[in-house]
């Protein structure tokens, strides 16, 4: 465990003593956010208004909470009329990716957070401010006072955490790779066999440069994944509702694959850039398993201007990598999976048509969108609406339903089980985690 996270647990533990009444560990708990066509949260629904299935098999709802609650562990207590949960009922962890953000986007993030916490009112919640990427830093341990977060955002500690970010260096290096590809294609007529001359030695030199850049960025990205996993694991231990808001310029977890895709788009017949097996991020996959098991809902906020490229490199790379999608979208240089068309938010709508067969499709993108959808959260990608997006994430953590069921398939075989939640009112929109791994306590 990262030592700074002990501060988070120590602060939160003050509210956790003897506060939890757990349901049967064989039950699966499913927080569900319900909104109308205007995006307003819908209250007053009953258990009979919901239907839930696992792998297509209808399940019986064993417990239900409609209170504006945070603690998904206190189902029994919350079911009692007038029951009160001591201490904070929800924990919001705001996690800033300090590895990728540019100074301009970091300033935009700071302004949005300032505006958020200037008006945030204490209401049964606690907040934590963390930086990950260059190193894991607990900038503000758990506090029920929003003003403490505001003071920290305005402090020298925040400025220090945001200083020395690497995105500008990465952008320069990737631009150099792209320039070399363009220069090579001018000489070798890339992609047009009839005009192509023998440039094998130049292609091999280019491959060495691509491999070198990919290797240089693999370690810090792996470290970022490990830090993210630590934050999710510590948040998952708390007996409160759990929301993690990740603010980033976007990232990918397999830089070699992304650079190979870019080169292969211009050199499609060259075996040097043939894609190998996808490198999965074990820390990220582990984090998502914990998030699904312990109902840590992840919201991801893209801090780039208008959701543009993290490298500010213009068109070309997104087009070059679109062949790797197959889902009507494209992957930008830092792996953010963007739909071809859409509004400022993308969330996993519960339907059999788009329920994921595999919760983290790293072969398509290791993206912020994947993190959000795999946990039942939302991915926001229009930074001009960042304040509104942050408020939306907090609002979801304050008003949702919790359904509990005992799976008819009792096998603890470690396989991924899909969850589908529906209401009798088809005009309403539901958002919940799309599934979980049946290899332990499912709550």
Wavefront OBJ file of the C-alpha trace (Angstrom):
o trace
v 0.000 0.000 0.000
v 1.219 3.496 -0.766
v 1.863 5.140 2.592
v 0.025 8.390 1.718
v -3.162 6.379 1.315
v -2.982 5.472 4.981
v -4.014 9.069 5.582
v -7.161 8.465 3.582
v -8.016 5.346 5.540
v -7.159 6.925 8.892
v -9.412 9.890 8.225
v -12.267 7.806 6.867
v -11.963 5.174 9.560
v -13.136 7.656 12.160
v -16.606 7.386 10.661
v -16.577 3.664 9.962
v -16.434 2.099 13.420
v -19.334 -0.301 13.969
v -21.312 1.486 11.279
v -21.748 -1.379 8.850
v -24.440 -4.036 8.676
v -23.466 -6.258 5.781
v -25.769 -8.237 3.573
v -25.118 -11.862 2.715
v -21.795 -11.990 0.863
v -23.434 -14.115 -1.834
v -25.679 -11.206 -2.775
v -24.795 -8.873 -5.596
v -25.430 -5.186 -4.892
v -26.179 -2.954 -7.862
v -26.409 0.842 -7.467
v -28.652 2.277 -10.188
v -28.903 5.913 -11.279
v -32.273 6.744 -12.844
v -32.894 9.924 -14.823
v -35.682 11.286 -16.990
v -35.327 12.585 -20.543
v -34.122 15.951 -19.201
v -31.404 14.316 -17.138
v -33.129 14.913 -13.786
v -32.868 12.217 -11.138
v -36.074 10.265 -10.636
v -37.208 9.490 -7.085
v -40.125 7.523 -5.714
v -39.571 4.272 -7.600
v -40.176 0.944 -5.876
v -38.583 -2.468 -6.143
v -41.482 -3.593 -8.319
v -40.506 -0.925 -10.869
v -37.212 -2.684 -11.599
v -36.211 -5.867 -13.377
v -32.705 -7.246 -13.128
v -31.060 -10.123 -14.942
v -27.660 -11.787 -14.912
v -26.361 -13.270 -18.155
v -29.899 -12.994 -19.490
v -31.482 -14.885 -16.577
v -34.105 -12.984 -14.573
v -33.150 -12.495 -10.904
v -35.291 -11.894 -7.825
v -34.676 -8.594 -6.025
v -33.874 -9.584 -2.426
v -33.324 -6.094 -0.983
v -33.999 -2.587 -2.185
v -33.118 0.922 -1.061
v -34.659 4.096 -2.423
v -33.189 6.454 0.154
v -30.840 9.218 -1.002
v -27.990 7.242 0.431
v -24.329 6.620 0.070
v -23.614 3.386 1.876
v -24.214 0.357 -0.278
v -23.056 -1.827 2.618
v -25.878 -0.711 4.934
v -28.773 -2.248 3.016
v -30.427 -3.790 6.060
v -30.126 -0.640 8.161
v -31.361 1.576 5.367
v -34.402 -0.624 4.840
v -35.635 0.286 8.309
v -37.902 3.364 8.446
v -36.105 6.354 9.887
v -32.765 4.558 10.055
v -29.807 6.927 10.118
v -26.290 6.204 8.977
v -23.633 7.707 11.287
v -21.003 9.871 9.692
v -20.570 10.510 5.969
v -22.653 8.288 3.735
v -20.662 8.893 0.572
v -16.990 9.367 -0.290
v -15.950 11.341 -3.355
v -12.324 10.902 -4.401
v -11.179 13.456 -6.971
v -8.146 11.994 -8.702
v -5.990 14.205 -10.944
v -3.722 12.643 -13.576
v -0.581 14.776 -13.257
v 1.392 12.781 -15.831
v -0.453 13.859 -18.946
v -2.156 17.210 -18.366
v -0.814 20.310 -20.089
v -0.451 23.552 -18.085
v -3.446 25.078 -19.869
v -5.669 22.110 -19.136
v -4.438 21.927 -15.545
v -5.482 25.568 -15.133
v -8.899 24.741 -16.581
v -9.261 21.855 -14.151
v -8.269 24.027 -11.221
v -10.819 26.683 -12.147
v -13.616 24.132 -12.479
v -12.765 22.580 -9.104
v -12.611 26.005 -7.472
v -16.043 26.865 -8.830
v -17.349 23.498 -7.676
v -16.161 23.716 -4.089
v -16.991 27.400 -3.693
v -20.658 26.394 -3.776
v -20.506 22.792 -2.510
v -22.516 22.343 0.689
v -21.716 19.693 3.330
v -24.447 17.072 3.010
v -23.456 13.693 4.423
v -20.394 13.352 2.215
v -16.629 13.439 2.545
v -14.077 14.420 -0.090
v -10.512 13.377 -0.899
v -8.135 15.076 -3.349
v -5.388 12.906 -4.882
v -2.792 13.288 -7.618
v -1.496 10.281 -9.567
v 0.956 9.877 -12.436
v 4.322 11.383 -11.578
v 3.801 10.137 -8.035
v 0.850 9.332 -5.803
v 0.034 12.301 -3.585
v -2.827 12.680 -1.130
v -3.241 16.428 -1.504
v -6.179 16.535 0.914
v -7.146 13.561 3.133
v -10.812 12.818 3.703
v -12.753 15.827 4.928
v -16.430 16.627 5.303
v -15.699 20.326 4.831
v -15.673 21.360 1.126
v -13.766 24.532 2.053
v -10.733 22.437 2.983
v -10.649 21.087 -0.559
v -10.998 24.625 -1.908
v -8.087 25.852 0.207
v -5.927 22.959 -0.997
v -6.733 23.665 -4.658
v -5.562 27.246 -4.147
v -2.421 26.222 -2.256
v 1.237 25.881 -3.233
v 0.891 22.107 -2.785
v -1.518 22.002 -5.715
v 0.831 24.085 -7.848
v 3.716 21.778 -6.985
v 1.709 18.675 -7.875
v 0.825 20.144 -11.251
v 4.366 21.320 -12.059
v 6.761 19.537 -14.376
v 4.156 17.580 -16.276
v 5.373 15.433 -19.154
v 2.718 15.925 -21.810
v 4.667 18.598 -23.676
v 7.710 16.326 -23.924
v 5.604 13.409 -25.102
v 3.881 15.612 -27.674
v 7.222 16.747 -29.090
v 8.556 13.221 -29.342
v 5.435 11.828 -30.975
v 5.386 14.724 -33.423
v 8.957 13.815 -34.330
v 7.895 10.217 -35.013
v 5.049 11.471 -37.197
v 7.413 13.795 -39.086
v 9.772 10.908 -39.767
v 6.888 8.813 -41.076
v 5.794 11.630 -43.370
v 9.342 12.156 -44.660
v 9.736 8.440 -45.298
v 6.456 8.303 -47.191
v 7.495 11.170 -49.439
v 10.543 9.193 -50.507
v 9.007 5.725 -50.583
v 5.416 6.418 -51.655
v 3.980 4.580 -48.667
v 0.876 2.544 -49.342
v 1.219 2.647 -53.159
v 2.956 -0.550 -54.203
v 3.426 0.469 -57.806
v 5.550 3.476 -56.855
v 7.170 2.019 -53.781
v 10.941 1.632 -53.828
v 13.112 -0.347 -51.470
v 13.327 1.559 -48.175
v 13.748 -1.399 -45.837
v 16.731 0.060 -43.996
v 14.886 3.335 -43.379
v 11.797 1.469 -42.192
v 13.923 -0.588 -39.795
v 15.465 2.619 -38.428
v 11.997 4.087 -37.971
v 10.890 0.944 -36.141
v 13.808 1.273 -33.736
v 12.798 4.860 -33.004
v 9.157 3.864 -32.435
v 10.162 0.986 -30.144
v 12.449 3.292 -28.186
v 9.740 5.875 -27.594
v 7.214 3.206 -26.656
v 9.607 1.657 -24.140
v 10.373 5.026 -22.572
v 6.701 5.666 -21.861
v 5.713 2.159 -20.832
v 7.130 2.380 -17.296
v 5.446 5.663 -16.224
v 2.151 4.450 -17.670
v 2.465 1.199 -15.731
v 3.175 3.194 -12.595
v 0.101 5.327 -13.207
v -1.956 2.137 -13.481
v -0.545 0.857 -10.203
v -1.306 4.113 -8.422
v -4.848 4.127 -9.780
v -5.319 0.554 -8.557
v -4.141 1.557 -5.068
v -6.642 4.414 -4.919
v -9.528 2.154 -6.010
v -8.569 -0.536 -3.499
v -8.412 1.895 -0.584
v -11.668 3.581 -1.547
v -13.319 0.162 -1.828
v -12.606 -0.525 1.860
v -14.843 2.283 3.083
v -18.376 1.495 4.341
v -19.805 4.443 2.415
v -20.955 5.028 -1.120
v -17.913 5.315 -3.370
v -17.357 7.655 -6.302
v -13.985 8.201 -7.985
v -13.684 11.141 -10.386
v -10.595 10.868 -12.612
v -9.589 14.082 -14.400
v -7.055 13.581 -17.177
v -5.953 14.694 -20.620
v -6.489 11.078 -21.632
v -4.042 8.206 -21.786
v -3.363 4.812 -23.275
v -1.808 1.851 -21.540
v 0.027 0.338 -24.508
v 2.070 3.098 -26.206
v 3.767 0.601 -28.521
v 0.447 -0.467 -29.966
v -0.682 3.103 -30.573
v 2.572 4.063 -32.292
v 2.500 0.870 -34.367
v -1.037 1.697 -35.479
v 0.115 5.122 -36.601
v 3.035 3.699 -38.574
v 0.998 0.813 -40.022
v -1.583 3.258 -41.383
v 1.106 4.711 -43.643
v 3.047 1.465 -44.105
v 0.289 -1.177 -44.289
v 2.402 -3.757 -46.139
v 5.412 -3.583 -43.848
v 5.763 -6.561 -41.456
v 7.869 -4.446 -39.080
v 4.691 -2.814 -37.717
v 2.492 -5.871 -37.501
v 0.516 -5.690 -34.270
v 1.428 -8.247 -31.681
v -0.880 -9.532 -28.976
v -2.448 -6.728 -26.995
v -0.634 -5.869 -23.794
v -3.173 -5.821 -21.002
v -2.701 -3.580 -18.013
v -2.900 -5.890 -15.030
v -3.201 -3.019 -12.496
v -6.095 -1.445 -14.395
v -7.892 -4.755 -14.840
v -7.424 -5.501 -11.137
v -8.765 -2.044 -10.281
v -11.876 -2.622 -12.371
v -12.514 -5.987 -10.741
v -12.395 -4.308 -7.340
v -14.599 -1.467 -8.592
v -17.208 -3.936 -9.848
v -17.096 -6.034 -6.693
v -17.251 -3.126 -4.250
v -19.312 -0.676 -6.299
v -16.700 1.998 -6.809
v -18.265 4.105 -9.553
v -15.694 5.796 -11.782
v -16.386 9.037 -13.630
v -13.748 10.211 -16.091
v -13.426 13.848 -17.143
v -11.358 14.807 -20.178
v -9.719 18.126 -19.371
v -8.704 18.916 -22.921
v -10.223 21.889 -24.699
v -13.414 20.737 -26.429
v -12.307 17.157 -25.999
v -9.537 17.689 -28.589
v -6.345 15.752 -29.011
v -4.184 15.598 -25.929
v -1.207 16.335 -28.123
v -2.811 19.261 -29.942
v -1.505 17.664 -33.087
v -4.424 18.230 -35.383
v -5.939 15.608 -37.637
v -4.047 12.601 -38.803
v -3.363 10.435 -35.778
v -7.029 9.841 -35.000
v -7.606 8.955 -38.636
v -4.545 6.758 -38.685
v -5.660 4.722 -35.706
v -9.335 4.428 -36.520
v -8.749 1.049 -38.113
v -8.232 -0.373 -34.657
v -11.715 0.433 -33.437
v -14.466 -1.324 -35.288
v -17.055 0.467 -33.137
v -17.735 3.551 -35.214
v -15.176 5.674 -33.399
v -11.464 6.397 -33.211
v -8.605 6.375 -30.749
v -6.558 9.517 -30.306
v -2.873 9.478 -29.408
v -3.470 9.057 -25.698
v -6.017 6.317 -26.187
v -9.245 8.144 -25.476
v -11.988 6.229 -27.255
v -14.271 8.780 -28.882
v -17.545 8.096 -30.657
v -17.910 9.348 -34.200
v -20.783 11.511 -33.057
v -22.096 12.351 -29.643
v -22.674 14.832 -26.869
v -20.449 15.626 -23.944
v -21.102 12.428 -22.030
v -21.069 8.749 -22.815
v -22.348 6.152 -20.370
v -23.204 2.463 -20.573
v -26.930 2.295 -21.288
v -28.296 -0.995 -20.019
v -29.388 -3.119 -22.944
v -28.510 -6.508 -24.314
v -27.353 -4.862 -27.513
v -24.336 -3.205 -25.967
v -23.663 -5.189 -22.824
v -19.914 -5.863 -22.968
v -18.801 -9.424 -23.449
v -15.468 -8.427 -21.918
v -15.575 -5.503 -19.509
v -12.247 -3.949 -20.498
v -11.632 -4.129 -24.254
v -7.985 -3.117 -24.292
v -7.667 -4.359 -27.852
v -9.852 -1.402 -28.879
v -8.680 1.216 -26.411
v -7.222 1.583 -22.960
v -9.309 4.628 -22.427
v -11.047 6.806 -19.921
v -14.323 5.810 -21.520
v -13.609 2.148 -20.785
v -12.896 2.873 -17.125
v -16.161 4.751 -16.706
v -18.387 2.348 -18.603
v -16.958 -0.715 -16.894
v -17.924 0.650 -13.472
v -21.310 2.181 -14.298
v -20.017 5.741 -14.370
v -19.833 8.296 -17.157
v -17.130 9.575 -19.467
v -17.230 13.322 -20.081
v -15.272 14.802 -22.972
v -16.216 18.459 -23.413
v -14.088 20.477 -21.010
v -16.139 23.627 -21.633
v -18.775 21.862 -19.507
v -16.362 20.589 -16.847
v -18.064 22.300 -13.913
v -21.434 20.904 -14.960
v -19.897 17.460 -15.384
v -18.319 17.476 -11.929
v -21.625 18.531 -10.394
v -23.362 15.740 -12.271
v -20.958 13.142 -10.863
v -21.560 14.411 -7.332
v -25.315 14.457 -7.877
v -25.274 10.822 -9.027
v -23.497 9.896 -5.805
v -26.239 11.481 -3.743
v -29.333 10.016 -5.332
v -29.537 6.471 -6.586
v -31.221 3.177 -5.903
v -29.545 -0.006 -4.711
v -30.813 -3.409 -5.790
v -29.602 -6.641 -4.209
v -30.079 -10.152 -5.526
v -28.736 -13.638 -4.889
v -27.475 -15.003 -8.207
v -29.284 -18.073 -9.460
v -25.918 -19.153 -10.819
v -24.056 -19.764 -7.563
v -20.788 -20.926 -9.125
v -17.778 -18.889 -7.973
v -15.848 -19.676 -11.130
v -14.183 -16.304 -11.690
v -16.083 -15.687 -14.904
v -17.499 -12.321 -15.865
v -21.275 -12.044 -15.417
v -23.244 -9.374 -17.254
v -25.939 -7.441 -15.435
v -28.942 -5.824 -17.103
v -31.299 -3.517 -15.208
v -34.576 -2.246 -16.659
v -37.629 -0.343 -15.440
v -41.279 -0.680 -16.338
v -41.143 2.930 -17.540
v -39.210 2.769 -20.799
v -38.918 6.562 -20.949
v -36.434 6.543 -18.080
v -32.682 6.123 -18.473
v -30.826 3.711 -16.202
v -27.131 3.509 -15.511
v -25.449 0.805 -13.447
v -22.386 -1.397 -13.505
v -22.558 -3.765 -16.499
v -21.313 -6.787 -14.587
v -18.878 -8.350 -12.141
v -16.445 -11.267 -11.786
v -17.880 -14.212 -9.858
v -14.725 -15.035 -7.948
v -15.387 -13.668 -4.467
v -17.737 -11.510 -2.436
v -19.892 -9.884 -5.094
v -20.880 -6.759 -3.236
l 1 2 3 4 5 6 7 8 9 10 11 12 13 14 15 16 17 18 19 20 21 22 23 24 25 26 27 28 29 30 31 32 33 34 35 36 37 38 39 40 41 42 43 44 45 46 47 48 49 50 51 52 53 54 55 56 57 58 59 60 61 62 63 64 65 66 67 68 69 70 71 72 73 74 75 76 77 78 79 80 81 82 83 84 85 86 87 88 89 90 91 92 93 94 95 96 97 98 99 100 101 102 103 104 105 106 107 108 109 110 111 112 113 114 115 116 117 118 119 120 121 122 123 124 125 126 127 128 129 130 131 132 133 134 135 136 137 138 139 140 141 142 143 144 145 146 147 148 149 150 151 152 153 154 155 156 157 158 159 160 161 162 163 164 165 166 167 168 169 170 171 172 173 174 175 176 177 178 179 180 181 182 183 184 185 186 187 188 189 190 191 192 193 194 195 196 197 198 199 200 201 202 203 204 205 206 207 208 209 210 211 212 213 214 215 216 217 218 219 220 221 222 223 224 225 226 227 228 229 230 231 232 233 234 235 236 237 238 239 240 241 242 243 244 245 246 247 248 249 250 251 252 253 254 255 256 257 258 259 260 261 262 263 264 265 266 267 268 269 270 271 272 273 274 275 276 277 278 279 280 281 282 283 284 285 286 287 288 289 290 291 292 293 294 295 296 297 298 299 300 301 302 303 304 305 306 307 308 309 310 311 312 313 314 315 316 317 318 319 320 321 322 323 324 325 326 327 328 329 330 331 332 333 334 335 336 337 338 339 340 341 342 343 344 345 346 347 348 349 350 351 352 353 354 355 356 357 358 359 360 361 362 363 364 365 366 367 368 369 370 371 372 373 374 375 376 377 378 379 380 381 382 383 384 385 386 387 388 389 390 391 392 393 394 395 396 397 398 399 400 401 402 403 404 405 406 407 408 409 410 411 412 413 414 415 416 417 418 419 420 421 422 423 424 425 426 427 428 429 430 431 432 433 434 435 436 437 438 439 440 441 442 443
